[in-house]
Amino acid sequence: MMDLHRLRLLREVHGRGTVHGAARALGYSPSAISQQLAVLEREAGTPLLERIGRNVRLTAAGEVLVRHATSLLEGVEAAEAELAAVAAGRVAGVVRIASFQSAFIRVVAPAIRSLAVSHPDIRVEAAELEVEQAAPALRLQQLDVMVGDEYDRQPRAVHTDLRREHLLREHIRVVLPEDHPLAVADRVPIEQLADLPWAACQPGTGHREMHVRVCRELGGFEPDIRYSSDDFLILLELVRTTGAGALLPDLVIGAGVPGVAVRRPAEADVGRAVFLLTRRTRTPAVAAVADALAAAATDQTVS
Protein backbone atom coordinates (compact mmCIF):
# COMPACT_ATOMS: atom_id res chain seq x y z
CA MET A 1 0.00 0.00 0.00
CA MET A 2 1.32 3.44 -0.95
CA ASP A 3 2.10 5.88 1.83
CA LEU A 4 -0.02 9.07 1.83
CA HIS A 5 2.92 11.14 3.01
CA ARG A 6 5.00 10.06 0.00
CA LEU A 7 2.10 10.86 -2.32
CA ARG A 8 2.02 14.36 -0.85
CA LEU A 9 5.76 14.71 -1.54
CA LEU A 10 5.27 13.64 -5.15
CA ARG A 11 2.50 16.20 -5.63
CA GLU A 12 4.66 18.89 -4.05
CA VAL A 13 7.58 18.15 -6.37
CA HIS A 14 5.20 18.28 -9.32
CA GLY A 15 3.78 21.62 -8.16
CA ARG A 16 7.20 23.19 -7.48
CA GLY A 17 8.96 21.76 -10.52
CA THR A 18 12.13 20.78 -8.64
CA VAL A 19 13.09 18.59 -5.70
CA HIS A 20 14.92 21.57 -4.18
CA GLY A 21 11.82 23.76 -4.48
CA ALA A 22 9.70 21.14 -2.74
CA ALA A 23 12.36 20.72 -0.05
CA ARG A 24 12.39 24.47 0.71
CA ALA A 25 8.59 24.60 0.89
CA LEU A 26 8.32 21.62 3.21
CA GLY A 27 11.41 22.14 5.34
CA TYR A 28 13.09 18.90 4.28
CA SER A 29 16.50 18.28 2.75
CA PRO A 30 16.50 17.46 -0.99
CA SER A 31 18.15 14.11 -0.26
CA ALA A 32 15.38 13.15 2.17
CA ILE A 33 12.69 13.89 -0.44
CA SER A 34 14.63 12.00 -3.13
CA GLN A 35 14.90 8.97 -0.83
CA GLN A 36 11.16 9.00 -0.11
CA LEU A 37 10.31 9.31 -3.80
CA ALA A 38 12.63 6.41 -4.60
CA VAL A 39 10.65 4.29 -2.12
CA LEU A 40 7.39 5.43 -3.74
CA GLU A 41 8.68 4.42 -7.17
CA ARG A 42 9.54 0.97 -5.83
CA GLU A 43 6.05 0.72 -4.36
CA ALA A 44 4.52 1.78 -7.69
CA GLY A 45 6.79 -0.53 -9.67
CA THR A 46 7.48 2.12 -12.32
CA PRO A 47 9.34 5.46 -12.71
CA LEU A 48 7.26 8.45 -11.62
CA LEU A 49 9.62 11.36 -12.45
CA GLU A 50 12.08 12.17 -15.21
CA ARG A 51 14.72 14.91 -15.23
CA ILE A 52 14.53 17.76 -17.73
CA GLY A 53 17.66 19.85 -17.15
CA ARG A 54 17.45 21.12 -13.57
CA ASN A 55 13.74 20.46 -13.36
CA VAL A 56 11.73 17.27 -13.13
CA ARG A 57 8.43 16.31 -14.70
CA LEU A 58 5.99 13.51 -14.14
CA THR A 59 5.96 10.40 -16.26
CA ALA A 60 2.57 9.14 -17.45
CA ALA A 61 2.44 6.92 -14.36
CA GLY A 62 3.37 9.89 -12.16
CA GLU A 63 0.52 11.97 -13.61
CA VAL A 64 -1.96 9.21 -12.79
CA LEU A 65 -0.65 8.97 -9.24
CA VAL A 66 -0.71 12.75 -8.63
CA ARG A 67 -4.29 12.96 -9.90
CA HIS A 68 -5.41 10.27 -7.46
CA ALA A 69 -3.22 11.73 -4.69
CA THR A 70 -5.06 15.04 -4.97
CA SER A 71 -8.42 13.32 -4.52
CA LEU A 72 -7.11 11.27 -1.58
CA LEU A 73 -5.63 14.30 0.18
CA GLU A 74 -8.83 16.29 -0.27
CA GLY A 75 -10.73 13.36 1.23
CA VAL A 76 -8.40 13.29 4.24
CA GLU A 77 -8.85 17.06 4.68
CA ALA A 78 -12.64 16.69 4.62
CA ALA A 79 -12.51 13.81 7.10
CA GLU A 80 -10.30 15.78 9.49
CA ALA A 81 -12.67 18.77 9.32
CA GLU A 82 -15.70 16.58 9.99
CA LEU A 83 -14.01 14.88 12.93
CA ALA A 84 -13.06 18.25 14.41
CA ALA A 85 -16.67 19.41 14.07
CA VAL A 86 -18.01 16.24 15.72
CA ALA A 87 -15.56 16.58 18.60
CA ALA A 88 -16.43 20.27 19.12
CA GLY A 89 -20.14 19.88 18.52
CA ARG A 90 -20.05 22.67 15.93
CA VAL A 91 -17.98 23.85 12.94
CA ALA A 92 -14.31 23.64 13.85
CA GLY A 93 -10.85 23.30 12.37
CA VAL A 94 -7.83 25.27 11.20
CA VAL A 95 -8.19 27.62 8.20
CA ARG A 96 -5.11 29.27 6.71
CA ILE A 97 -5.61 32.58 4.88
CA ALA A 98 -3.21 34.56 2.68
CA SER A 99 -3.91 38.13 1.61
CA PHE A 100 -2.28 41.22 0.18
CA GLN A 101 -1.68 44.10 2.57
CA SER A 102 -4.65 46.45 2.20
CA ALA A 103 -7.25 43.66 2.13
CA PHE A 104 -5.53 42.11 5.14
CA ILE A 105 -6.17 45.31 7.10
CA ARG A 106 -9.67 46.17 5.83
CA VAL A 107 -11.22 42.74 5.12
CA VAL A 108 -9.28 39.85 6.68
CA ALA A 109 -8.74 41.35 10.13
CA PRO A 110 -12.45 42.30 10.61
CA ALA A 111 -13.47 38.83 9.38
CA ILE A 112 -11.20 37.17 11.95
CA ARG A 113 -12.73 39.32 14.70
CA SER A 114 -16.23 38.31 13.56
CA LEU A 115 -15.32 34.60 13.41
CA ALA A 116 -14.02 34.69 16.97
CA VAL A 117 -17.62 35.36 18.03
CA SER A 118 -19.62 33.36 15.49
CA HIS A 119 -17.29 30.34 15.17
CA PRO A 120 -14.99 30.21 18.21
CA ASP A 121 -13.79 26.70 17.36
CA ILE A 122 -12.32 27.77 14.02
CA ARG A 123 -8.65 28.63 14.37
CA VAL A 124 -7.68 31.17 11.69
CA GLU A 125 -4.04 31.53 10.71
CA ALA A 126 -3.35 34.47 8.39
CA ALA A 127 -0.28 35.72 6.56
CA GLU A 128 0.50 38.51 4.11
CA LEU A 129 1.28 36.98 0.73
CA GLU A 130 0.92 38.07 -2.89
CA VAL A 131 -1.25 36.19 -5.37
CA GLU A 132 1.65 34.72 -7.34
CA GLN A 133 2.95 32.95 -4.23
CA ALA A 134 -0.40 32.09 -2.69
CA ALA A 135 -2.12 30.32 -5.60
CA PRO A 136 0.38 27.41 -5.80
CA ALA A 137 0.29 27.03 -2.01
CA LEU A 138 -3.51 26.90 -2.14
CA ARG A 139 -3.42 24.15 -4.73
CA LEU A 140 -0.89 22.21 -2.67
CA GLN A 141 -3.09 22.49 0.46
CA GLN A 142 -0.60 24.68 2.32
CA LEU A 143 -3.28 27.41 2.34
CA ASP A 144 -7.07 27.21 2.43
CA VAL A 145 -8.21 30.71 1.39
CA MET A 146 -6.48 33.39 -0.65
CA VAL A 147 -7.61 37.01 -1.02
CA GLY A 148 -6.24 38.48 -4.23
CA ASP A 149 -6.53 41.58 -6.40
CA GLU A 150 -6.91 42.24 -10.12
CA TYR A 151 -6.51 45.67 -11.73
CA ASP A 152 -8.65 46.64 -14.71
CA ARG A 153 -7.30 45.23 -18.00
CA GLN A 154 -4.66 43.19 -16.14
CA PRO A 155 -6.37 39.80 -15.75
CA ARG A 156 -4.90 37.25 -13.39
CA ALA A 157 -4.23 33.70 -14.49
CA VAL A 158 -7.36 31.54 -14.64
CA HIS A 159 -7.19 28.59 -12.25
CA THR A 160 -9.87 26.18 -13.45
CA ASP A 161 -9.23 23.81 -10.55
CA LEU A 162 -9.88 26.54 -7.96
CA ARG A 163 -13.06 28.38 -6.97
CA ARG A 164 -13.09 32.16 -7.36
CA GLU A 165 -15.56 34.50 -5.64
CA HIS A 166 -15.88 38.28 -6.10
CA LEU A 167 -15.57 40.30 -2.89
CA LEU A 168 -15.61 43.97 -3.91
CA ARG A 169 -14.52 46.52 -6.47
CA GLU A 170 -12.44 49.59 -5.64
CA HIS A 171 -11.76 52.86 -7.43
CA ILE A 172 -8.16 53.91 -8.04
CA ARG A 173 -7.67 57.40 -6.61
CA VAL A 174 -5.23 60.15 -7.46
CA VAL A 175 -3.47 61.01 -4.20
CA LEU A 176 -1.77 64.41 -4.06
CA PRO A 177 -0.22 66.60 -1.36
CA GLU A 178 -3.06 68.61 0.17
CA ASP A 179 -1.49 71.90 -0.98
CA HIS A 180 -1.15 70.83 -4.65
CA PRO A 181 -2.87 73.36 -6.97
CA LEU A 182 -5.10 70.66 -8.52
CA ALA A 183 -6.23 69.37 -5.12
CA VAL A 184 -9.16 71.82 -5.15
CA ALA A 185 -10.89 69.95 -8.00
CA ASP A 186 -13.23 66.98 -7.48
CA ARG A 187 -11.60 65.19 -10.40
CA VAL A 188 -7.97 65.64 -11.38
CA PRO A 189 -6.81 65.52 -15.03
CA ILE A 190 -3.96 63.01 -15.21
CA GLU A 191 -2.55 64.84 -18.24
CA GLN A 192 -1.79 67.85 -16.03
CA LEU A 193 0.42 65.79 -13.72
CA ALA A 194 3.20 65.03 -16.19
CA ASP A 195 5.79 67.02 -14.20
CA LEU A 196 4.90 65.43 -10.87
CA PRO A 197 7.28 62.96 -9.19
CA TRP A 198 5.47 59.70 -8.38
CA ALA A 199 5.52 56.99 -5.72
CA ALA A 200 4.52 53.48 -6.78
CA CYS A 201 5.08 49.80 -6.05
CA GLN A 202 8.15 47.94 -7.26
CA PRO A 203 8.66 47.03 -10.94
CA GLY A 204 7.03 43.74 -11.86
CA THR A 205 3.97 44.26 -9.64
CA GLY A 206 0.39 44.73 -10.81
CA HIS A 207 0.23 48.14 -9.16
CA ARG A 208 3.34 49.37 -11.01
CA GLU A 209 1.92 48.11 -14.31
CA MET A 210 -1.38 49.89 -13.63
CA HIS A 211 0.39 53.12 -12.66
CA VAL A 212 2.48 53.26 -15.81
CA ARG A 213 -0.47 52.31 -18.03
CA VAL A 214 -2.77 55.00 -16.56
CA CYS A 215 -0.15 57.73 -17.00
CA ARG A 216 0.55 56.67 -20.58
CA GLU A 217 -3.04 56.10 -21.71
CA LEU A 218 -4.91 58.80 -19.80
CA GLY A 219 -2.13 61.36 -19.36
CA GLY A 220 0.00 60.83 -22.46
CA PHE A 221 3.30 60.82 -20.56
CA GLU A 222 5.88 58.52 -19.01
CA PRO A 223 5.68 58.88 -15.20
CA ASP A 224 8.72 59.99 -13.24
CA ILE A 225 8.59 57.27 -10.58
CA ARG A 226 11.20 58.34 -8.02
CA TYR A 227 10.03 56.33 -5.03
CA SER A 228 9.24 52.61 -4.92
CA SER A 229 7.78 50.47 -2.15
CA ASP A 230 5.33 47.58 -2.01
CA ASP A 231 4.05 48.98 1.30
CA PHE A 232 1.11 51.27 0.49
CA LEU A 233 1.44 53.03 3.86
CA ILE A 234 4.95 54.07 2.86
CA LEU A 235 3.60 55.39 -0.45
CA LEU A 236 1.05 57.50 1.42
CA GLU A 237 3.75 58.92 3.64
CA LEU A 238 5.88 59.75 0.60
CA VAL A 239 2.98 61.75 -0.85
CA ARG A 240 2.48 63.60 2.42
CA THR A 241 6.14 64.43 3.07
CA THR A 242 7.92 64.63 -0.31
CA GLY A 243 5.30 66.21 -2.57
CA ALA A 244 5.02 63.12 -4.78
CA GLY A 245 1.77 61.81 -6.25
CA ALA A 246 0.38 58.27 -6.17
CA LEU A 247 -2.43 56.19 -7.65
CA LEU A 248 -3.91 54.15 -4.81
CA PRO A 249 -6.98 51.91 -4.30
CA ASP A 250 -9.83 52.66 -1.90
CA LEU A 251 -8.84 50.02 0.66
CA VAL A 252 -5.50 51.77 1.16
CA ILE A 253 -7.12 55.12 1.86
CA GLY A 254 -9.99 53.91 4.04
CA ALA A 255 -12.06 56.66 5.60
CA GLY A 256 -9.46 59.32 4.81
CA VAL A 257 -5.81 60.19 5.27
CA PRO A 258 -4.66 63.47 6.83
CA GLY A 259 -2.22 65.60 4.88
CA VAL A 260 -3.19 64.41 1.40
CA ALA A 261 -5.92 65.09 -1.13
CA VAL A 262 -7.76 62.07 -2.57
CA ARG A 263 -9.43 62.57 -5.95
CA ARG A 264 -10.65 60.54 -8.94
CA PRO A 265 -9.03 60.91 -12.37
CA ALA A 266 -10.93 63.22 -14.71
CA GLU A 267 -10.37 61.24 -17.90
CA ALA A 268 -11.87 57.88 -16.85
CA ASP A 269 -12.55 55.67 -13.87
CA VAL A 270 -9.89 53.07 -13.06
CA GLY A 271 -10.57 50.19 -10.72
CA ARG A 272 -9.40 47.04 -9.00
CA ALA A 273 -11.35 43.89 -8.14
CA VAL A 274 -10.75 42.02 -4.90
CA PHE A 275 -11.57 38.31 -4.92
CA LEU A 276 -11.03 35.15 -2.93
CA LEU A 277 -9.84 31.74 -4.09
CA THR A 278 -10.37 28.40 -2.43
CA ARG A 279 -10.15 24.82 -3.57
CA ARG A 280 -13.34 23.72 -5.29
CA THR A 281 -14.34 21.52 -2.36
CA ARG A 282 -14.79 23.63 0.77
CA THR A 283 -14.90 22.20 4.25
CA PRO A 284 -17.54 23.69 6.59
CA ALA A 285 -14.79 25.70 8.31
CA VAL A 286 -13.48 27.10 5.02
CA ALA A 287 -17.03 27.93 3.93
CA ALA A 288 -17.61 29.82 7.20
CA VAL A 289 -14.41 31.80 6.71
CA ALA A 290 -15.34 32.61 3.10
CA ASP A 291 -18.74 33.89 4.28
CA ALA A 292 -17.09 36.05 6.94
CA LEU A 293 -14.69 37.54 4.37
CA ALA A 294 -17.60 38.31 2.04
CA ALA A 295 -19.48 40.04 4.88
CA ALA A 296 -16.41 42.08 5.85
CA ALA A 297 -15.93 43.12 2.22
CA THR A 298 -19.55 44.25 2.02
CA ASP A 299 -18.95 46.48 5.04
CA GLN A 300 -16.31 48.40 3.10
CA THR A 301 -18.10 51.43 1.63
CA VAL A 302 -16.63 52.13 -1.79
CA SER A 303 -18.16 55.15 -3.51
Residue pairs with C-beta under 8 A, 6 or more apart in sequence:
1 43
2 40
2 43
2 44
2 65
3 39
3 40
3 43
4 72
4 73
4 76
5 36
6 36
6 37
6 39
6 40
6 43
7 40
7 65
7 66
7 69
7 72
7 73
8 69
8 73
9 22
9 26
9 33
9 36
9 37
9 40
10 37
10 40
10 48
10 49
10 62
10 65
10 66
10 69
11 66
11 69
11 70
11 73
11 140
12 22
12 25
12 26
12 140
13 19
13 21
13 22
13 33
13 37
13 49
13 56
14 57
14 58
14 62
14 66
15 22
15 136
15 139
15 140
16 22
16 25
16 136
17 55
17 56
18 54
18 55
18 56
19 30
19 33
19 34
19 37
19 56
20 30
22 28
22 33
23 29
23 30
23 32
23 33
25 137
25 140
25 142
26 33
37 48
37 49
40 48
41 47
41 48
41 49
44 61
44 65
46 59
46 61
47 59
47 61
47 62
48 58
48 59
48 61
48 62
48 65
49 56
49 57
49 58
49 59
49 62
50 56
50 57
50 58
50 59
58 66
73 141
74 141
74 279
74 281
77 141
77 283
78 281
78 283
80 93
81 92
81 93
81 283
81 284
81 285
81 286
82 283
82 284
84 92
84 93
84 121
84 285
85 91
85 92
85 93
85 284
85 285
88 121
90 119
90 121
91 119
91 121
91 122
91 284
91 285
91 288
92 119
92 121
92 122
92 285
93 121
93 122
93 123
93 283
93 284
93 285
94 122
94 123
94 124
94 125
94 285
95 122
95 123
95 124
95 125
95 144
95 145
95 285
95 286
95 289
96 124
96 125
96 126
96 127
96 142
96 143
96 144
96 145
97 108
97 124
97 125
97 126
97 127
97 143
97 144
97 145
97 146
97 147
97 289
97 293
98 126
98 127
98 128
98 129
98 133
98 134
98 137
98 138
98 143
98 145
98 146
98 147
99 107
99 108
99 126
99 127
99 128
99 129
99 146
99 147
100 128
100 129
100 130
100 131
100 147
100 148
100 149
101 128
101 230
101 231
101 232
102 232
102 249
102 251
102 252
103 147
103 149
103 167
103 251
103 274
104 126
104 128
104 147
105 251
106 251
106 254
106 296
106 300
107 147
107 167
107 168
107 251
107 274
107 293
107 296
107 297
107 300
108 126
108 147
108 293
108 296
110 296
110 299
111 289
111 292
111 293
111 295
111 296
112 124
112 126
112 292
114 292
114 295
114 296
115 122
115 124
115 288
115 289
115 292
118 288
118 292
119 285
119 288
119 292
122 285
122 288
122 289
124 289
129 137
129 143
129 146
130 205
131 146
131 148
131 149
131 156
134 143
134 146
134 148
134 277
135 146
135 148
135 157
135 159
135 162
135 277
137 143
138 144
138 145
138 146
138 162
138 277
138 278
138 279
139 159
139 161
139 162
139 279
141 279
144 278
144 279
144 283
144 286
144 289
145 276
145 277
145 278
145 286
145 289
145 290
145 293
146 276
146 277
146 278
147 167
147 274
147 275
147 276
147 293
148 156
148 274
148 275
148 276
148 277
149 206
149 249
149 272
149 273
149 274
149 275
150 156
150 206
150 272
150 273
150 275
151 172
151 206
151 207
151 209
151 210
151 270
151 271
151 272
152 210
152 270
152 271
152 272
153 213
154 206
154 209
154 210
154 213
159 277
161 279
161 280
162 277
162 278
162 279
162 280
163 277
163 278
163 279
163 280
163 282
164 275
164 276
164 277
165 275
165 276
165 277
165 278
165 290
165 294
166 273
166 274
166 275
167 274
167 275
167 276
167 293
167 294
167 297
168 273
168 274
168 297
168 298
168 300
168 302
169 271
169 272
169 273
169 274
169 302
170 249
170 250
170 251
170 271
170 272
170 273
170 274
170 302
171 249
171 250
171 264
171 269
171 270
171 271
171 302
172 210
172 214
172 247
172 248
172 249
172 265
172 270
172 271
172 272
173 247
173 248
173 249
173 250
173 253
173 262
173 263
173 264
174 188
174 190
174 193
174 245
174 246
174 247
174 262
174 263
174 264
174 265
175 236
175 239
175 245
175 246
175 247
175 248
175 253
175 257
175 260
175 261
175 262
175 263
176 182
176 183
176 188
176 196
176 239
176 245
176 260
176 261
176 263
177 183
177 239
177 240
177 243
177 244
177 245
177 259
177 260
177 261
178 259
178 260
178 261
180 243
180 245
180 261
182 188
182 189
182 192
182 193
182 263
183 261
183 263
185 263
185 266
186 263
186 264
187 263
187 264
187 265
187 266
188 263
188 264
188 265
188 266
189 219
189 265
189 266
189 267
190 214
190 215
190 218
190 219
190 265
190 266
190 267
191 218
191 219
191 220
191 221
191 267
193 215
193 219
193 245
194 219
194 220
194 221
195 224
196 224
196 244
196 245
197 224
197 225
197 226
197 227
197 242
197 243
197 244
197 245
198 211
198 215
198 223
198 224
198 225
198 226
198 227
198 244
198 245
198 246
198 247
199 225
199 226
199 227
199 228
199 229
199 234
199 235
199 238
199 239
199 242
199 244
199 245
199 246
200 207
200 208
200 211
200 212
200 223
200 225
200 227
200 228
200 235
200 246
200 247
201 207
201 208
201 211
201 228
201 229
201 230
201 232
201 235
202 208
202 228
202 229
202 230
203 228
205 230
207 230
208 225
208 228
210 247
210 270
210 272
211 223
211 225
211 247
212 222
212 223
212 225
214 247
214 265
214 270
215 221
215 222
215 223
216 222
218 265
218 267
218 268
218 270
219 267
226 244
227 235
227 238
227 242
227 244
229 235
229 238
232 248
232 252
233 252
235 246
235 248
235 252
236 246
236 248
236 252
236 253
236 257
236 260
238 244
238 246
239 245
239 246
239 260
240 257
240 258
240 259
240 260
247 270
249 272
250 300
250 302
251 274
251 300
253 262
256 262
274 297
276 290
276 293
276 294
278 286
278 290
279 286
282 290
